[in-house]
Amino acid sequence: MFRLQWTPRASQQYGDIKAQAERSLAKRRRSRRSKASPAGGLFNQIHKALTLLQANPRHPGLHTHEFHSLTHPWDPAGKVFAAYAQNKTPGAYRLFWCYGPGKRDITILAITRHP
């Protein structure tokens, strides 16, 4: 298992997505609807991708690949990766991450729509 570290940007993005999902869930409960909202579904997908990433960064469902448009925060020669939180969705969300700073650490750099 890897330990997840967060940049301030990624932490803020995750918090915003989680807060939106919680507001949507509260509204759904008040109106007694059973179907999940898009915000709740997005949060569940991102949470699942983070869980898979923590257990195995090479999990086939993540479709992890190197991403060249971001720089590694600690090592200029280090690699930054993108992992799928969603697939086959317009504006699908991705997790951008790198290894480090510790040996068993993964740092989440950003959680955004596919650029």
N, C-alpha and C positions, 0 to 999 in steps of 0.2 A: 504494500500500500504506500502511496505517496501522500505527503502532507501538502494541502493546498495553501498557497500564499496568495495574497491579493494586492494589486496596485490600488491606489485610491480611486482611480478612474473605474476599474473593474468592480470594485466594491460598491461604488455609487450606482453603477449600471445595474448590478444584481439587486441592490436594495430597491431601486425604482421599479424594476420588473416585479419583484416580490410584493411591494406595496400596492401596485396596480392589481395584481392577482388577488390580494387580500380584500381590497375594496370591492372588486367584482364578486368575490365569494360572499361577502356580507350582503351585497345588494341581491344576489341570487337567493340567499336564504330568506331575506325579507319578503321577496316576491314568490317564494316557494317553487321556484323552477328547479328542475333536476339536471338539466344539461349544463355542462361546464362552459364558461365563457372563453373566448379566444385568449384573453389575458391569463386565465388560469391554466389553459392548455400550454401556452408558451412557457410559463414558469415551470410546469411539470416537465416539459421537454428539456429545458435548460438544466434543471436539477438532475434529471436522469443522465444527461451528458456529463455533468460534473462528477457524478458518482462513478460512471464508467471510466472517465479520465483518471480519477483518483486510483481506481483499482488496476487499470491497464491502459496506458496512453495509446497503445496500438490496437485497441479493440476495433474489430472490423466495422461496427456500427458508427463509429466516430468519423471514419474516412479521414483520418489525420494525415495532413500533408504539410510540407514546408511552405512558409509564407514569406515572401521576400520584401514586402513593403513596410514592415516594421523592423526596428532594430532591437536587438537583445539588450536589456537594461544593464547587465553586468559585464558581458563579454562581447566586444564588437564583432568577434568572429563566431559567436554563438548563433544557433538557429532559433527562429521563432516558428511556431506551428499554428495551423488553424484546424479546428475540429468542428464537425457538424453538430449543431443542436437541433436543426431542422433540415429536411431534405425535400426536394421537389415541391417547394413552396415559394411563391414570389416574395422576394425580400427575406429569404431564409436567414435565421440567426446563426452566427458562428462564435465559437470560443477561440480567442487568440491567446496562446500561452507559450511558455518556455520552461526549460529545466533550470532550477536554481532558486535561491542562492545556495541552499544546502544540497547535500548529496541526494536525499530522498524527497526533495521539494519540487513542486510544480507551481510556478507563478502564473496566475491568470492576469493577462494584460488588458483584455477588453472583452466585452460581450456585446456584439453589435450585429446589425443586419449585414449580409454579405455585401462587400464593397462593389 
